[in-house]
Each structure stands twice: as structure tokens, then as C-alpha cells.
Amino acid sequence: MAAPKKPAVWEEKMDYTSEMDLYTDVLKDIEHDKLLKDIKAGRIKDKYYPYESYEGGTKTIGFGHKIGKDPEIDKLYDFEGGLSEPQIQELFLRDLDSAYKRTWQHFFNNYGQKAWDKLSDKSKVALTDVSFQKGRPSKEIMDFYIKGDKEEVAKRIRGRGYKRRDDIIIEKYVKSDPYFSREEAYLRQWDKEDNIFA
């Protein structure tokens, strides 16, 4: 399978895998894709406007963009004037790129690039989803990835309190993640041991 076309707004140094490309559709569905067609979610005719988020009234637009959380992104758009369909798609990809960068940076700072490179694409998507949804990565969940503890990863993701979202992420990105395979567990254990190849 050929690598997907990296979105124009995606930072050049960050990879964009087929798994991440597929996740964009999953995430749009999670982030109220169907609700965006409803005036309560901000759509009026052919424009999208801010609406109150379902998690607590934070002004939101498009696919879950929380206004005021990222001033560098916010300054690129006139939210009160409304956004077109292409603009909310672009905004969504900017938010996803930002979540992925935060996830990588946090993981890199705590465990290094070698550990990041060992993660599967599914692992990177699951960790990015936490950052996208919460606005920050979860060191606790990252620690359980490092330990190879699939059950605890699923438990912590499920503990976020968004049942539909959590179930989708666990089903698509944790249960079938090759990172948690027996072979990978052996390799992680081998890397922990004192050997000349680690």
C-alpha cells in the first residue's frame, strides 16, 4: 500500500501513515460528523459557527475545535463570521497535527525516539486520540504502552468517560494492535536486559 498524501497543513517533519489517514474518518465520526449537519452543532446553511461543546459548554466549532485552546491556530480563522466546509476540514487537520506533535514530543521527552519508533502506527493513533480529546497527552497511558500492558491501556482509555469514543478507539486501535503481540513483548523484554545490541 502506497503512503497516503500528507495534508498540506501537516508539519513536514511529522510522519503521516496510512493508519493515521484512516483515523481521520474515524475521528470525524467521533467528533460529531452527523451533528455538524444540525443547526445545534453550528451549521447554518453552508457555514459553520461556534456552538457549545457537549462536554461542558466550551465554545467549539467544526470537528471538536475548542476555541481559545490554541491561539496560534485560532488566529488563522474568523469563527464568528463562520467557516466553510473546506475551512473546517483544514481546521480539523491542523488540530490533529497539533495533537500528534504534542503526543510525539511528550513521548520523546520521556522515553526517547527509539521507543517512539518501536510503537506501532495503531499505538501512535491511540495515543494521539487521547491528546486530541483531552488537549494533552497522558503520561500514565504512555507508561502502560512502555510496559506492554494492553489491559491497562484499554482500562485507562475506557476510564476517560466517553463510552462510544472509548469503545471505538479500544476496538480499532488497542485490541488489534500488533505492538502488544507476544513477539513484540519478547523484544521489549530483550531490550531491557543488559545486552550488547540494545
Backbone as JSON Lines, residues from 0, in Angstrom:
{"i":0,"aa":"M","n":[0.84,-1.18,0.0],"ca":[0.0,0.0,0.0],"c":[0.88,1.24,0.0]}
{"i":1,"aa":"A","n":[0.6,2.16,-0.9],"ca":[1.38,3.39,-1.0],"c":[1.06,4.31,0.17]}
{"i":2,"aa":"A","n":[2.04,5.09,0.55],"ca":[1.83,6.04,1.64],"c":[0.78,7.07,1.21]}
{"i":3,"aa":"P","n":[-0.1,7.46,2.13],"ca":[-1.12,8.44,1.77],"c":[-0.5,9.82,1.57]}
{"i":4,"aa":"K","n":[-1.22,10.66,0.86],"ca":[-0.75,12.03,0.63],"c":[-0.85,12.81,1.94]}
{"i":5,"aa":"K","n":[0.26,13.37,2.35],"ca":[0.29,14.14,3.59],"c":[-0.49,15.44,3.38]}
{"i":6,"aa":"P","n":[-1.4,15.77,4.3],"ca":[-2.15,17.03,4.16],"c":[-1.21,18.23,4.15]}
{"i":7,"aa":"A","n":[-1.58,19.26,3.42],"ca":[-0.74,20.45,3.29],"c":[-0.46,21.1,4.64]}
{"i":8,"aa":"V","n":[-1.4,21.0,5.59],"ca":[-1.21,21.65,6.89],"c":[-0.42,20.79,7.87]}
{"i":9,"aa":"W","n":[-0.09,19.55,7.48],"ca":[0.63,18.63,8.37],"c":[2.1,19.03,8.4]}
{"i":10,"aa":"E","n":[2.67,19.13,9.59],"ca":[4.06,19.54,9.7],"c":[4.97,18.56,8.95]}
{"i":11,"aa":"E","n":[5.89,19.13,8.19],"ca":[6.74,18.34,7.29],"c":[7.52,17.24,8.01]}
{"i":12,"aa":"K","n":[8.05,17.53,9.19],"ca":[8.89,16.54,9.87],"c":[8.1,15.41,10.52]}
{"i":13,"aa":"M","n":[6.79,15.57,10.63],"ca":[5.96,14.54,11.25],"c":[5.48,13.56,10.19]}
{"i":14,"aa":"D","n":[5.57,12.26,10.5],"ca":[5.12,11.26,9.54],"c":[3.59,11.25,9.47]}
{"i":15,"aa":"Y","n":[3.08,10.76,8.36],"ca":[1.63,10.65,8.15],"c":[1.4,9.28,7.52]}
{"i":16,"aa":"T","n":[0.99,8.33,8.35],"ca":[0.87,6.95,7.91],"c":[-0.52,6.63,7.37]}
{"i":17,"aa":"S","n":[-0.64,5.48,6.76],"ca":[-1.95,5.01,6.28],"c":[-2.92,4.87,7.45]}
{"i":18,"aa":"E","n":[-2.42,4.41,8.6],"ca":[-3.28,4.27,9.79],"c":[-3.8,5.63,10.24]}
{"i":19,"aa":"M","n":[-2.95,6.65,10.21],"ca":[-3.39,8.0,10.6],"c":[-4.4,8.52,9.58]}
{"i":20,"aa":"D","n":[-4.19,8.23,8.32],"ca":[-5.11,8.67,7.28],"c":[-6.5,8.06,7.49]}
{"i":21,"aa":"L","n":[-6.55,6.76,7.81],"ca":[-7.83,6.1,8.08],"c":[-8.48,6.66,9.35]}
{"i":22,"aa":"Y","n":[-7.66,6.97,10.32],"ca":[-8.15,7.5,11.6],"c":[-8.87,8.83,11.42]}
{"i":23,"aa":"T","n":[-8.48,9.62,10.42],"ca":[-9.15,10.91,10.23],"c":[-10.65,10.73,10.05]}
{"i":24,"aa":"D","n":[-11.07,9.71,9.31],"ca":[-12.51,9.46,9.12],"c":[-13.16,8.97,10.41]}
{"i":25,"aa":"V","n":[-12.46,8.11,11.13],"ca":[-12.97,7.61,12.41],"c":[-13.16,8.79,13.37]}
{"i":26,"aa":"L","n":[-12.18,9.66,13.43],"ca":[-12.23,10.8,14.35],"c":[-13.33,11.79,13.96]}
{"i":27,"aa":"K","n":[-13.51,12.02,12.68],"ca":[-14.59,12.91,12.25],"c":[-15.94,12.37,12.72]}
{"i":28,"aa":"D","n":[-16.12,11.08,12.6],"ca":[-17.37,10.47,13.07],"c":[-17.51,10.65,14.58]}
{"i":29,"aa":"I","n":[-16.42,10.39,15.3],"ca":[-16.45,10.55,16.76],"c":[-16.77,11.99,17.14]}
{"i":30,"aa":"E","n":[-16.17,12.92,16.42],"ca":[-16.32,14.35,16.75],"c":[-17.56,14.96,16.12]}
{"i":31,"aa":"H","n":[-18.63,14.22,16.11],"ca":[-19.95,14.76,15.76],"c":[-20.16,15.05,14.28]}
{"i":32,"aa":"D","n":[-19.61,14.24,13.4],"ca":[-19.8,14.45,11.98],"c":[-21.28,14.6,11.64]}
{"i":33,"aa":"K","n":[-22.09,13.69,12.15],"ca":[-23.51,13.75,11.85],"c":[-24.16,14.97,12.5]}
{"i":34,"aa":"L","n":[-23.69,15.35,13.69],"ca":[-24.25,16.51,14.37],"c":[-23.91,17.82,13.67]}
{"i":35,"aa":"L","n":[-22.83,17.84,12.89],"ca":[-22.47,19.07,12.19],"c":[-23.53,19.45,11.15]}
{"i":36,"aa":"K","n":[-24.37,18.51,10.79],"ca":[-25.44,18.8,9.85],"c":[-26.63,19.44,10.56]}
{"i":37,"aa":"D","n":[-26.61,19.49,11.86],"ca":[-27.69,20.01,12.68],"c":[-27.34,21.43,13.13]}
{"i":38,"aa":"I","n":[-28.3,22.32,13.09],"ca":[-28.05,23.72,13.46],"c":[-27.52,23.85,14.89]}
{"i":39,"aa":"K","n":[-27.86,22.9,15.78],"ca":[-27.38,22.94,17.15],"c":[-25.87,22.74,17.23]}
{"i":40,"aa":"A","n":[-25.3,22.14,16.21],"ca":[-23.85,21.92,16.19],"c":[-23.15,22.97,15.34]}
{"i":41,"aa":"G","n":[-23.84,24.05,15.06],"ca":[-23.18,25.18,14.43],"c":[-23.37,25.37,12.95]}
{"i":42,"aa":"R","n":[-24.06,24.5,12.27],"ca":[-24.2,24.68,10.82],"c":[-25.47,25.46,10.51]}
{"i":43,"aa":"I","n":[-25.28,26.53,9.75],"ca":[-26.4,27.33,9.24],"c":[-26.14,27.51,7.75]}
{"i":44,"aa":"K","n":[-27.02,26.92,6.97],"ca":[-26.88,26.89,5.51],"c":[-25.53,26.29,5.16]}
{"i":45,"aa":"D","n":[-24.64,27.06,4.54],"ca":[-23.36,26.49,4.1],"c":[-22.18,26.93,4.96]}
{"i":46,"aa":"K","n":[-22.46,27.44,6.16],"ca":[-21.39,27.91,7.05],"c":[-21.51,27.22,8.4]}
{"i":47,"aa":"Y","n":[-20.36,27.12,9.07],"ca":[-20.29,26.53,10.4],"c":[-19.91,27.62,11.39]}
{"i":48,"aa":"Y","n":[-20.63,27.65,12.52],"ca":[-20.44,28.67,13.54],"c":[-20.14,28.01,14.89]}
{"i":49,"aa":"P","n":[-19.59,28.77,15.84],"ca":[-19.33,28.21,17.16],"c":[-20.61,27.71,17.84]}
{"i":50,"aa":"Y","n":[-20.45,26.65,18.6],"ca":[-21.55,26.08,19.39],"c":[-20.98,25.64,20.73]}
{"i":51,"aa":"E","n":[-21.87,25.38,21.68],"ca":[-21.45,24.93,23.0],"c":[-21.06,23.45,22.92]}
{"i":52,"aa":"S","n":[-19.9,23.1,23.42],"ca":[-19.46,21.71,23.36],"c":[-20.34,20.84,24.25]}
{"i":53,"aa":"Y","n":[-20.36,19.57,23.95],"ca":[-21.19,18.63,24.7],"c":[-20.54,18.22,26.02]}
{"i":54,"aa":"E","n":[-19.24,18.52,26.18],"ca":[-18.54,18.13,27.4],"c":[-18.64,19.18,28.5]}
{"i":55,"aa":"G","n":[-19.1,20.37,28.16],"ca":[-19.15,21.35,29.23],"c":[-19.29,22.79,28.8]}
{"i":56,"aa":"G","n":[-19.81,23.04,27.63],"ca":[-20.11,24.4,27.24],"c":[-18.98,25.21,26.65]}
{"i":57,"aa":"T","n":[-17.82,24.62,26.44],"ca":[-16.72,25.34,25.8],"c":[-17.11,25.66,24.37]}
{"i":58,"aa":"K","n":[-16.84,26.88,23.93],"ca":[-17.14,27.24,22.54],"c":[-16.33,26.34,21.61]}
{"i":59,"aa":"T","n":[-17.04,25.7,20.7],"ca":[-16.46,24.7,19.8],"c":[-16.92,25.0,18.39]}
{"i":60,"aa":"I","n":[-16.11,24.62,17.42],"ca":[-16.52,24.77,16.02],"c":[-15.98,23.58,15.23]}
{"i":61,"aa":"G","n":[-16.72,23.2,14.22],"ca":[-16.28,22.1,13.35],"c":[-16.19,20.79,14.08]}
{"i":62,"aa":"F","n":[-15.13,20.05,13.81],"ca":[-14.93,18.71,14.38],"c":[-14.24,18.79,15.74]}
{"i":63,"aa":"G","n":[-14.88,19.45,16.69],"ca":[-14.38,19.45,18.06],"c":[-13.29,20.47,18.36]}
{"i":64,"aa":"H","n":[-13.11,21.49,17.5],"ca":[-12.09,22.5,17.8],"c":[-12.57,23.4,18.93]}
{"i":65,"aa":"K","n":[-11.83,23.39,20.04],"ca":[-12.16,24.22,21.2],"c":[-11.53,25.6,21.01]}
{"i":66,"aa":"I","n":[-12.39,26.59,20.84],"ca":[-11.92,27.95,20.6],"c":[-11.21,28.47,21.85]}
{"i":67,"aa":"G","n":[-10.02,29.03,21.64],"ca":[-9.24,29.58,22.74],"c":[-8.17,28.64,23.28]}
{"i":68,"aa":"K","n":[-8.22,27.36,22.9],"ca":[-7.24,26.38,23.41],"c":[-5.91,26.47,22.67]}
{"i":69,"aa":"D","n":[-5.95,26.9,21.41],"ca":[-4.72,27.01,20.62],"c":[-4.74,28.33,19.84]}
{"i":70,"aa":"P","n":[-4.28,29.41,20.48],"ca":[-4.33,30.74,19.84],"c":[-3.6,30.8,18.5]}
{"i":71,"aa":"E","n":[-2.55,29.99,18.32],"ca":[-1.82,30.01,17.05],"c":[-2.7,29.52,15.9]}
{"i":72,"aa":"I","n":[-3.54,28.55,16.17],"ca":[-4.48,28.08,15.15],"c":[-5.66,29.04,15.06]}
{"i":73,"aa":"D","n":[-6.19,29.48,16.19],"ca":[-7.37,30.35,16.2],"c":[-7.17,31.61,15.36]}
{"i":74,"aa":"K","n":[-5.97,32.19,15.41],"ca":[-5.76,33.47,14.71],"c":[-5.85,33.33,13.18]}
{"i":75,"aa":"L","n":[-5.89,32.1,12.69],"ca":[-5.98,31.87,11.24],"c":[-7.42,31.91,10.72]}
{"i":76,"aa":"Y","n":[-8.4,31.97,11.64],"ca":[-9.81,31.83,11.23],"c":[-10.69,32.91,11.85]}
{"i":77,"aa":"D","n":[-11.76,33.26,11.14],"ca":[-12.79,34.16,11.64],"c":[-13.99,33.3,12.04]}
{"i":78,"aa":"F","n":[-13.99,32.83,13.28],"ca":[-15.03,31.91,13.74],"c":[-16.41,32.56,13.76]}
{"i":79,"aa":"E","n":[-16.49,33.8,14.22],"ca":[-17.8,34.47,14.32],"c":[-18.39,34.73,12.94]}
{"i":80,"aa":"G","n":[-17.55,34.89,11.94],"ca":[-18.03,35.08,10.57],"c":[-18.43,33.78,9.89]}
{"i":81,"aa":"G","n":[-18.14,32.68,10.55],"ca":[-18.49,31.37,10.01],"c":[-17.39,30.81,9.14]}
{"i":82,"aa":"L","n":[-17.31,29.48,9.11],"ca":[-16.31,28.79,8.3],"c":[-16.99,27.94,7.24]}
{"i":83,"aa":"S","n":[-16.36,27.83,6.1],"ca":[-16.87,26.98,5.02],"c":[-16.49,25.53,5.3]}
{"i":84,"aa":"E","n":[-17.06,24.62,4.55],"ca":[-16.73,23.19,4.68],"c":[-15.23,22.95,4.51]}
{"i":85,"aa":"P","n":[-14.59,23.51,3.45],"ca":[-13.14,23.3,3.33],"c":[-12.35,23.86,4.52]}
{"i":86,"aa":"Q","n":[-12.81,24.96,5.1],"ca":[-12.12,25.53,6.25],"c":[-12.24,24.64,7.48]}
{"i":87,"aa":"I","n":[-13.41,24.04,7.72],"ca":[-13.49,23.18,8.91],"c":[-12.7,21.89,8.7]}
{"i":88,"aa":"Q","n":[-12.59,21.43,7.45],"ca":[-11.75,20.26,7.16],"c":[-10.28,20.6,7.44]}
{"i":89,"aa":"E","n":[-9.85,21.77,6.98],"ca":[-8.48,22.21,7.21],"c":[-8.21,22.41,8.71]}
{"i":90,"aa":"L","n":[-9.15,23.04,9.41],"ca":[-9.02,23.25,10.85],"c":[-8.89,21.92,11.59]}
{"i":91,"aa":"F","n":[-9.69,20.96,11.19],"ca":[-9.63,19.62,11.78],"c":[-8.24,19.02,11.62]}
{"i":92,"aa":"L","n":[-7.67,19.11,10.42],"ca":[-6.33,18.55,10.18],"c":[-5.26,19.3,10.96]}
{"i":93,"aa":"R","n":[-5.42,20.6,11.12],"ca":[-4.47,21.37,11.95],"c":[-4.53,20.88,13.4]}
{"i":94,"aa":"D","n":[-5.76,20.69,13.9],"ca":[-5.92,20.2,15.28],"c":[-5.3,18.81,15.45]}
{"i":95,"aa":"L","n":[-5.52,17.95,14.47],"ca":[-4.97,16.59,14.54],"c":[-3.45,16.62,14.48]}
{"i":96,"aa":"D","n":[-2.9,17.45,13.61],"ca":[-1.44,17.6,13.52],"c":[-0.89,18.1,14.85]}
{"i":97,"aa":"S","n":[-1.56,19.05,15.46],"ca":[-1.12,19.59,16.75],"c":[-1.15,18.51,17.84]}
{"i":98,"aa":"A","n":[-2.22,17.71,17.85],"ca":[-2.32,16.62,18.84],"c":[-1.22,15.58,18.62]}
{"i":99,"aa":"Y","n":[-0.92,15.26,17.37],"ca":[0.13,14.29,17.06],"c":[1.5,14.81,17.5]}
{"i":100,"aa":"K","n":[1.76,16.09,17.23],"ca":[3.04,16.69,17.64],"c":[3.19,16.7,19.16]}
{"i":101,"aa":"R","n":[2.11,17.06,19.87],"ca":[2.15,17.05,21.34],"c":[2.45,15.65,21.86]}
{"i":102,"aa":"T","n":[1.8,14.66,21.24],"ca":[1.99,13.27,21.66],"c":[3.43,12.84,21.44]}
{"i":103,"aa":"W","n":[3.94,13.08,20.24],"ca":[5.33,12.7,19.93],"c":[6.3,13.41,20.88]}
{"i":104,"aa":"Q","n":[6.11,14.72,21.07],"ca":[7.04,15.49,21.91],"c":[7.06,14.96,23.33]}
{"i":105,"aa":"H","n":[5.89,14.69,23.89],"ca":[5.8,14.18,25.26],"c":[6.45,12.8,25.36]}
{"i":106,"aa":"F","n":[6.14,11.95,24.39],"ca":[6.7,10.6,24.39],"c":[8.22,10.66,24.24]}
{"i":107,"aa":"F","n":[8.69,11.46,23.3],"ca":[10.12,11.63,23.05],"c":[10.83,12.13,24.3]}
{"i":108,"aa":"N","n":[10.27,13.13,24.97],"ca":[10.89,13.7,26.17],"c":[11.01,12.68,27.29]}
{"i":109,"aa":"N","n":[10.06,11.75,27.38],"ca":[10.05,10.78,28.46],"c":[10.76,9.46,28.14]}
{"i":110,"aa":"Y","n":[10.71,9.03,26.88],"ca":[11.22,7.7,26.55],"c":[12.2,7.67,25.38]}
{"i":111,"aa":"G","n":[12.31,8.75,24.62],"ca":[13.25,8.82,23.52],"c":[12.68,8.37,22.18]}
{"i":112,"aa":"Q","n":[13.41,8.71,21.13],"ca":[12.96,8.42,19.76],"c":[12.93,6.91,19.48]}
{"i":113,"aa":"K","n":[13.88,6.18,20.03],"ca":[13.94,4.74,19.79],"c":[12.64,4.06,20.27]}
{"i":114,"aa":"A","n":[12.17,4.46,21.43],"ca":[10.92,3.88,21.96],"c":[9.73,4.3,21.1]}
{"i":115,"aa":"W","n":[9.73,5.55,20.63],"ca":[8.65,6.02,19.74],"c":[8.63,5.2,18.45]}
{"i":116,"aa":"D","n":[9.8,4.98,17.9],"ca":[9.89,4.23,16.64],"c":[9.41,2.78,16.8]}
{"i":117,"aa":"K","n":[9.48,2.25,18.0],"ca":[9.02,0.87,18.24],"c":[7.5,0.77,18.33]}
{"i":118,"aa":"L","n":[6.83,1.89,18.62],"ca":[5.37,1.86,18.67],"c":[4.81,1.54,17.3]}
{"i":119,"aa":"S","n":[3.7,0.82,17.27],"ca":[3.02,0.58,16.0],"c":[2.25,1.84,15.6]}
{"i":120,"aa":"D","n":[1.82,1.88,14.35],"ca":[1.0,3.01,13.9],"c":[-0.31,3.07,14.68]}
{"i":121,"aa":"K","n":[-0.86,1.92,15.04],"ca":[-2.09,1.9,15.84],"c":[-1.85,2.51,17.22]}
{"i":122,"aa":"S","n":[-0.7,2.2,17.82],"ca":[-0.36,2.77,19.13],"c":[-0.28,4.3,19.04]}
{"i":123,"aa":"K","n":[0.36,4.78,18.0],"ca":[0.5,6.23,17.82],"c":[-0.85,6.9,17.64]}
{"i":124,"aa":"V","n":[-1.76,6.23,16.93],"ca":[-3.11,6.78,16.75],"c":[-3.84,6.82,18.09]}
{"i":125,"aa":"A","n":[-3.79,5.74,18.86],"ca":[-4.49,5.7,20.16],"c":[-3.96,6.79,21.09]}
{"i":126,"aa":"L","n":[-2.66,6.95,21.14],"ca":[-2.07,7.99,21.99],"c":[-2.42,9.39,21.49]}
{"i":127,"aa":"T","n":[-2.46,9.57,20.18],"ca":[-2.85,10.85,19.61],"c":[-4.31,11.17,19.93]}
{"i":128,"aa":"D","n":[-5.15,10.14,19.91],"ca":[-6.56,10.36,20.23],"c":[-6.73,10.93,21.64]}
{"i":129,"aa":"V","n":[-5.95,10.42,22.57],"ca":[-6.01,10.94,23.94],"c":[-5.65,12.42,23.95]}
{"i":130,"aa":"S","n":[-4.6,12.78,23.24],"ca":[-4.15,14.17,23.18],"c":[-5.18,15.05,22.47]}
{"i":131,"aa":"F","n":[-5.77,14.53,21.4],"ca":[-6.78,15.29,20.66],"c":[-7.99,15.56,21.56]}
{"i":132,"aa":"Q","n":[-8.43,14.53,22.24],"ca":[-9.64,14.63,23.04],"c":[-9.44,15.45,24.31]}
{"i":133,"aa":"K","n":[-8.33,15.25,24.98],"ca":[-8.08,15.92,26.26],"c":[-7.27,17.21,26.13]}
{"i":134,"aa":"G","n":[-6.66,17.44,24.97],"ca":[-5.84,18.62,24.79],"c":[-4.42,18.46,25.3]}
{"i":135,"aa":"R","n":[-4.11,17.27,25.82],"ca":[-2.76,16.98,26.3],"c":[-2.57,15.46,26.32]}
{"i":136,"aa":"P","n":[-1.33,15.03,26.16],"ca":[-1.05,13.59,26.22],"c":[-1.2,13.05,27.64]}
{"i":137,"aa":"S","n":[-1.29,11.74,27.75],"ca":[-1.38,11.08,29.06],"c":[-0.11,10.28,29.31]}
{"i":138,"aa":"K","n":[0.71,10.76,30.25],"ca":[1.92,10.02,30.6],"c":[1.56,8.66,31.18]}
{"i":139,"aa":"E","n":[0.48,8.59,31.93],"ca":[0.05,7.33,32.53],"c":[-0.2,6.27,31.45]}
{"i":140,"aa":"I","n":[-0.94,6.63,30.42],"ca":[-1.21,5.67,29.34],"c":[0.09,5.34,28.6]}
{"i":141,"aa":"M","n":[0.94,6.34,28.39],"ca":[2.22,6.08,27.73],"c":[3.06,5.09,28.54]}
{"i":142,"aa":"D","n":[3.05,5.24,29.86],"ca":[3.8,4.31,30.71],"c":[3.32,2.87,30.51]}
{"i":143,"aa":"F","n":[2.01,2.68,30.37],"ca":[1.48,1.33,30.16],"c":[1.83,0.81,28.77]}
{"i":144,"aa":"Y","n":[1.97,1.7,27.79],"ca":[2.47,1.24,26.48],"c":[3.91,0.75,26.62]}
{"i":145,"aa":"I","n":[4.73,1.51,27.32],"ca":[6.13,1.12,27.52],"c":[6.22,-0.24,28.2]}
{"i":146,"aa":"K","n":[5.33,-0.5,29.16],"ca":[5.31,-1.78,29.85],"c":[4.68,-2.89,29.01]}
{"i":147,"aa":"G","n":[4.03,-2.53,27.91],"ca":[3.37,-3.52,27.06],"c":[2.1,-4.07,27.69]}
{"i":148,"aa":"D","n":[1.45,-3.27,28.53],"ca":[0.28,-3.72,29.28],"c":[-1.01,-3.31,28.57]}
{"i":149,"aa":"K","n":[-1.44,-4.14,27.66],"ca":[-2.62,-3.88,26.84],"c":[-3.89,-3.68,27.67]}
{"i":150,"aa":"E","n":[-4.06,-4.5,28.72],"ca":[-5.26,-4.4,29.55],"c":[-5.34,-3.05,30.26]}
{"i":151,"aa":"E","n":[-4.2,-2.59,30.79],"ca":[-4.2,-1.3,31.47],"c":[-4.39,-0.14,30.49]}
{"i":152,"aa":"V","n":[-3.81,-0.26,29.29],"ca":[-4.02,0.77,28.28],"c":[-5.52,0.89,27.99]}
{"i":153,"aa":"A","n":[-6.17,-0.26,27.74],"ca":[-7.61,-0.26,27.46],"c":[-8.4,0.29,28.64]}
{"i":154,"aa":"K","n":[-8.02,-0.1,29.84],"ca":[-8.72,0.36,31.05],"c":[-8.61,1.87,31.19]}
{"i":155,"aa":"R","n":[-7.42,2.43,30.97],"ca":[-7.21,3.87,31.12],"c":[-7.93,4.65,30.02]}
{"i":156,"aa":"I","n":[-7.93,4.1,28.82],"ca":[-8.67,4.76,27.74],"c":[-10.17,4.72,28.05]}
{"i":157,"aa":"R","n":[-10.64,3.57,28.5],"ca":[-12.06,3.44,28.85],"c":[-12.43,4.36,30.01]}
{"i":158,"aa":"G","n":[-11.49,4.66,30.87],"ca":[-11.75,5.5,32.04],"c":[-11.9,6.98,31.75]}
{"i":159,"aa":"R","n":[-11.76,7.37,30.49],"ca":[-11.89,8.79,30.16],"c":[-13.33,9.28,30.26]}
{"i":160,"aa":"G","n":[-14.3,8.35,30.17],"ca":[-15.68,8.75,30.4],"c":[-16.51,9.03,29.16]}
{"i":161,"aa":"Y","n":[-16.01,8.7,27.99],"ca":[-16.76,8.9,26.76],"c":[-16.97,7.53,26.13]}
{"i":162,"aa":"K","n":[-17.99,6.84,26.57],"ca":[-18.15,5.42,26.26],"c":[-18.06,5.11,24.77]}
{"i":163,"aa":"R","n":[-18.82,5.77,23.93],"ca":[-18.8,5.47,22.49],"c":[-17.4,5.68,21.92]}
{"i":164,"aa":"R","n":[-16.81,6.82,22.23],"ca":[-15.48,7.14,21.73],"c":[-14.46,6.11,22.23]}
{"i":165,"aa":"D","n":[-14.48,5.87,23.54],"ca":[-13.51,4.95,24.13],"c":[-13.64,3.56,23.53]}
{"i":166,"aa":"D","n":[-14.87,3.08,23.36],"ca":[-15.09,1.75,22.78],"c":[-14.55,1.66,21.35]}
{"i":167,"aa":"I","n":[-14.76,2.71,20.57],"ca":[-14.26,2.73,19.18],"c":[-12.74,2.68,19.17]}
{"i":168,"aa":"I","n":[-12.09,3.51,19.98],"ca":[-10.62,3.57,19.99],"c":[-10.04,2.24,20.48]}
{"i":169,"aa":"I","n":[-10.62,1.67,21.52],"ca":[-10.12,0.39,22.03],"c":[-10.29,-0.71,20.98]}
{"i":170,"aa":"E","n":[-11.44,-0.77,20.36],"ca":[-11.71,-1.81,19.36],"c":[-10.79,-1.69,18.15]}
{"i":171,"aa":"K","n":[-10.63,-0.49,17.63],"ca":[-9.87,-0.29,16.39],"c":[-8.36,-0.19,16.6]}
{"i":172,"aa":"Y","n":[-7.94,0.35,17.76],"ca":[-6.52,0.69,17.9],"c":[-5.8,0.04,19.07]}
{"i":173,"aa":"V","n":[-6.51,-0.64,19.94],"ca":[-5.82,-1.31,21.05],"c":[-5.94,-2.82,20.93]}
{"i":174,"aa":"K","n":[-7.14,-3.33,20.79],"ca":[-7.35,-4.79,20.75],"c":[-6.54,-5.47,19.65]}
{"i":175,"aa":"S","n":[-6.48,-4.85,18.48],"ca":[-5.79,-5.48,17.34],"c":[-4.39,-4.92,17.11]}
{"i":176,"aa":"D","n":[-3.85,-4.21,18.09],"ca":[-2.55,-3.57,17.92],"c":[-1.41,-4.59,17.95]}
{"i":177,"aa":"P","n":[-0.64,-4.67,16.86],"ca":[0.48,-5.63,16.84],"c":[1.57,-5.3,17.87]}
{"i":178,"aa":"Y","n":[1.58,-4.09,18.38],"ca":[2.55,-3.71,19.4],"c":[2.44,-4.6,20.64]}
{"i":179,"aa":"F","n":[1.25,-5.11,20.89],"ca":[1.03,-5.94,22.07],"c":[1.18,-7.44,21.78]}
{"i":180,"aa":"S","n":[1.7,-7.79,20.63],"ca":[1.87,-9.21,20.3],"c":[2.95,-9.84,21.18]}
{"i":181,"aa":"R","n":[2.94,-11.14,21.26],"ca":[3.92,-11.88,22.06],"c":[5.34,-11.61,21.57]}
{"i":182,"aa":"E","n":[5.51,-11.55,20.25],"ca":[6.84,-11.3,19.69],"c":[7.37,-9.94,20.13]}
{"i":183,"aa":"E","n":[6.5,-8.94,20.07],"ca":[6.92,-7.6,20.49],"c":[7.23,-7.56,21.98]}
{"i":184,"aa":"A","n":[6.47,-8.28,22.77],"ca":[6.74,-8.34,24.22],"c":[8.12,-8.93,24.47]}
{"i":185,"aa":"Y","n":[8.48,-9.98,23.73],"ca":[9.81,-10.58,23.87],"c":[10.9,-9.57,23.5]}
{"i":186,"aa":"L","n":[10.67,-8.83,22.43],"ca":[11.66,-7.83,22.01],"c":[11.82,-6.72,23.04]}
{"i":187,"aa":"R","n":[10.7,-6.27,23.62],"ca":[10.8,-5.25,24.66],"c":[11.56,-5.78,25.87]}
{"i":188,"aa":"Q","n":[11.3,-7.01,26.24],"ca":[11.99,-7.6,27.38],"c":[13.48,-7.73,27.07]}
{"i":189,"aa":"W","n":[13.8,-8.17,25.87],"ca":[15.19,-8.32,25.47],"c":[15.92,-6.99,25.52]}
{"i":190,"aa":"D","n":[15.23,-5.91,25.07],"ca":[15.84,-4.58,25.11],"c":[16.13,-4.12,26.53]}
{"i":191,"aa":"K","n":[15.31,-4.56,27.48],"ca":[15.51,-4.16,28.87],"c":[16.72,-4.84,29.49]}
{"i":192,"aa":"E","n":[17.02,-6.02,28.97],"ca":[18.15,-6.77,29.53],"c":[19.46,-6.14,29.11]}
{"i":193,"aa":"D","n":[20.49,-6.43,29.86],"ca":[21.8,-5.9,29.53],"c":[22.4,-6.73,28.4]}
{"i":194,"aa":"N","n":[22.31,-6.19,27.18],"ca":[22.91,-6.9,26.05],"c":[23.64,-5.91,25.17]}
{"i":195,"aa":"I","n":[24.57,-6.4,24.43],"ca":[25.44,-5.53,23.66],"c":[24.73,-4.93,22.44]}
{"i":196,"aa":"F","n":[23.55,-5.45,22.08],"ca":[22.85,-4.96,20.9],"c":[21.79,-3.91,21.23]}
{"i":197,"aa":"A","n":[21.48,-3.7,22.48],"ca":[20.4,-2.77,22.87],"c":[20.85,-1.34,22.75]}
